[in-house]
Amino acid sequence: MITREAKCGITAKPGNYRDSTMQSAKDAARQVINHLPDQATWDDIMYELYVKQKIEAGIKAADEGRSVSHQEAKERLLGNAS
């Protein structure tokens, strides 16, 4: 079985998305699509765009201080039994 990452050449790696913060959404989408192989499917394209949007939203949240530490996340998920 070929994984999505191997098949599509997933681009969701650190640094690949941060440089597009000043681009329009249309330009950013073009950039994502242009990095995909020619045999990419509609699902591959939609997945890559979804990942890009989520990464950018996470970076924005972190920049705005809307994040928690690793320890706090563990405590929220596991309770205080860490």
MOBELFEN-V51234 format. One record per helix or strand of 2 or more residues. SS is the DSSP state (H for helix, E for strand). FROM is the first residue (numbers start at 1). TO is the last residue. If there is no record, write none. Layout:
BEGIN
SS;FROM;TO
SS;FROM;TO
END
This chain:
BEGIN
H;4;8
H;18;20
H;25;34
H;42;63
H;70;78
END
